[in-house]
Amino acid sequence: MLDTRILLAGLWIAVVLIYLYGDVIRIFSGDAAKMLSGQFTQAMWLGVAVLMLIPILMVPLSLMLSQPVNRWVNIIVAVFFFLFNLVGLPTYPSAYDKFLLAVSLVFNAVTVWMAWNWA
């Protein structure tokens, strides 16, 4: 079996790819233009950038942090994104967005389960 660090990093890579895949489909479907028609400030875009950087940072952190710290960071961040996406799920009108967010929720739950059971 692979080291838990590698498995956790792989789960975070999968989550990042799911988010990116959703963005690509949203652009090609035209849904992105509808969702972004509101007023966004530079501060809001910075907040989105920071928020989306967190799962990317979890990849190297999962490989580098010591086991006890790694375990809790993975649990806390995965629970945060699980709840964040769960709350946001009803705001997406398209079936593909709901499907991809549901898949990301599964990956977040598996991340929590693996980190929690990491001996």
C-alpha positions as a Markdown table, in Angstrom:
| # | Residue | x | y | z |
|---|---|---|---|---|
| 1 | Met | 0.0 | 0.0 | 0.0 |
| 2 | Leu | 1.2 | 3.5 | -0.8 |
| 3 | Asp | 2.3 | 5.9 | 2.0 |
| 4 | Thr | -0.6 | 7.9 | 3.4 |
| 5 | Arg | 1.2 | 11.1 | 2.5 |
| 6 | Ile | 1.1 | 10.1 | -1.2 |
| 7 | Leu | -2.5 | 9.1 | -1.0 |
| 8 | Leu | -3.5 | 12.4 | 0.6 |
| 9 | Ala | -1.6 | 14.4 | -1.9 |
| 10 | Gly | -3.3 | 12.4 | -4.7 |
| 11 | Leu | -6.7 | 13.2 | -3.2 |
| 12 | Trp | -5.9 | 16.9 | -3.2 |
| 13 | Ile | -4.8 | 16.7 | -6.8 |
| 14 | Ala | -8.1 | 15.1 | -7.7 |
| 15 | Val | -10.0 | 17.8 | -5.9 |
| 16 | Val | -8.1 | 20.6 | -7.7 |
| 17 | Leu | -8.7 | 18.8 | -11.1 |
| 18 | Ile | -12.4 | 18.6 | -10.3 |
| 19 | Tyr | -12.6 | 22.3 | -9.6 |
| 20 | Leu | -10.7 | 23.1 | -12.8 |
| 21 | Tyr | -12.8 | 20.7 | -14.8 |
| 22 | Gly | -15.9 | 22.4 | -13.5 |
| 23 | Asp | -14.5 | 25.8 | -14.5 |
| 24 | Val | -13.7 | 24.6 | -18.0 |
| 25 | Ile | -17.2 | 23.2 | -18.6 |
| 26 | Arg | -18.6 | 26.4 | -17.1 |
| 27 | Ile | -16.7 | 28.5 | -19.6 |
| 28 | Phe | -17.6 | 26.4 | -22.6 |
| 29 | Ser | -21.3 | 26.2 | -21.6 |
| 30 | Gly | -21.6 | 29.9 | -21.2 |
| 31 | Asp | -22.5 | 29.6 | -17.5 |
| 32 | Ala | -19.4 | 31.4 | -16.4 |
| 33 | Ala | -20.5 | 34.6 | -18.0 |
| 34 | Lys | -23.9 | 34.4 | -16.3 |
| 35 | Met | -22.3 | 33.7 | -12.9 |
| 36 | Leu | -19.8 | 36.5 | -13.2 |
| 37 | Ser | -22.1 | 39.2 | -14.4 |
| 38 | Gly | -22.2 | 40.8 | -11.0 |
| 39 | Gln | -19.7 | 43.3 | -9.6 |
| 40 | Phe | -16.5 | 41.8 | -8.4 |
| 41 | Thr | -13.8 | 43.9 | -6.7 |
| 42 | Gln | -10.1 | 43.2 | -6.7 |
| 43 | Ala | -10.4 | 42.2 | -3.1 |
| 44 | Met | -13.1 | 39.6 | -3.9 |
| 45 | Trp | -10.9 | 38.1 | -6.7 |
| 46 | Leu | -8.0 | 38.0 | -4.4 |
| 47 | Gly | -10.2 | 36.1 | -1.9 |
| 48 | Val | -11.2 | 33.6 | -4.6 |
| 49 | Ala | -7.5 | 33.2 | -5.6 |
| 50 | Val | -6.5 | 32.5 | -2.0 |
| 51 | Leu | -9.4 | 30.1 | -1.5 |
| 52 | Met | -8.5 | 28.1 | -4.6 |
| 53 | Leu | -4.8 | 28.1 | -3.7 |
| 54 | Ile | -5.4 | 26.2 | -0.5 |
| 55 | Pro | -6.1 | 22.7 | -2.1 |
| 56 | Ile | -3.1 | 23.3 | -4.4 |
| 57 | Leu | -0.9 | 24.0 | -1.3 |
| 58 | Met | -2.3 | 20.8 | 0.3 |
| 59 | Val | -0.5 | 18.7 | -2.2 |
| 60 | Pro | 3.1 | 19.6 | -1.1 |
| 61 | Leu | 2.0 | 20.1 | 2.5 |
| 62 | Ser | 0.7 | 16.5 | 2.6 |
| 63 | Leu | 4.1 | 15.3 | 1.4 |
| 64 | Met | 6.2 | 17.5 | 3.7 |
| 65 | Leu | 4.5 | 18.0 | 7.1 |
| 66 | Ser | 5.2 | 15.7 | 10.0 |
| 67 | Gln | 2.5 | 13.0 | 10.6 |
| 68 | Pro | 0.7 | 14.6 | 13.5 |
| 69 | Val | 0.5 | 18.1 | 12.0 |
| 70 | Asn | -0.2 | 16.6 | 8.5 |
| 71 | Arg | -3.1 | 14.6 | 9.9 |
| 72 | Trp | -4.8 | 17.6 | 11.5 |
| 73 | Val | -4.2 | 20.0 | 8.7 |
| 74 | Asn | -5.7 | 17.5 | 6.2 |
| 75 | Ile | -8.8 | 17.0 | 8.5 |
| 76 | Ile | -9.4 | 20.7 | 9.1 |
| 77 | Val | -8.9 | 21.8 | 5.5 |
| 78 | Ala | -11.0 | 18.9 | 4.0 |
| 79 | Val | -13.8 | 19.5 | 6.5 |
| 80 | Phe | -13.7 | 23.3 | 5.6 |
| 81 | Phe | -14.0 | 22.5 | 1.9 |
| 82 | Phe | -16.6 | 19.9 | 2.5 |
| 83 | Leu | -18.8 | 22.4 | 4.4 |
| 84 | Phe | -18.0 | 25.3 | 2.0 |
| 85 | Asn | -19.0 | 23.2 | -1.1 |
| 86 | Leu | -22.1 | 21.7 | 0.7 |
| 87 | Val | -23.4 | 25.2 | 1.5 |
| 88 | Gly | -22.6 | 26.4 | -2.1 |
| 89 | Leu | -24.1 | 23.3 | -3.8 |
| 90 | Pro | -27.7 | 24.6 | -4.1 |
| 91 | Thr | -26.5 | 27.9 | -5.6 |
| 92 | Tyr | -25.3 | 26.1 | -8.8 |
| 93 | Pro | -28.1 | 25.7 | -11.3 |
| 94 | Ser | -26.5 | 23.2 | -13.7 |
| 95 | Ala | -26.5 | 19.4 | -13.2 |
| 96 | Tyr | -22.8 | 19.1 | -14.1 |
| 97 | Asp | -21.8 | 21.5 | -11.3 |
| 98 | Lys | -23.9 | 19.7 | -8.8 |
| 99 | Phe | -22.4 | 16.4 | -9.9 |
| 100 | Leu | -18.8 | 17.6 | -9.8 |
| 101 | Leu | -19.3 | 19.2 | -6.4 |
| 102 | Ala | -20.8 | 16.0 | -5.1 |
| 103 | Val | -17.7 | 14.1 | -6.3 |
| 104 | Ser | -15.5 | 16.6 | -4.6 |
| 105 | Leu | -17.5 | 16.1 | -1.4 |
| 106 | Val | -16.7 | 12.4 | -1.6 |
| 107 | Phe | -13.0 | 13.1 | -2.1 |
| 108 | Asn | -13.1 | 15.5 | 0.9 |
| 109 | Ala | -14.8 | 12.8 | 3.0 |
| 110 | Val | -12.2 | 10.2 | 2.0 |
| 111 | Thr | -9.5 | 12.7 | 2.9 |
| 112 | Val | -10.9 | 13.1 | 6.4 |
| 113 | Trp | -11.4 | 9.4 | 6.8 |
| 114 | Met | -7.8 | 8.6 | 5.7 |
| 115 | Ala | -6.3 | 11.3 | 7.8 |
| 116 | Trp | -8.4 | 10.4 | 10.8 |
| 117 | Asn | -7.4 | 6.7 | 10.6 |
| 118 | Trp | -3.7 | 7.5 | 10.0 |
| 119 | Ala | -1.8 | 5.7 | 12.7 |
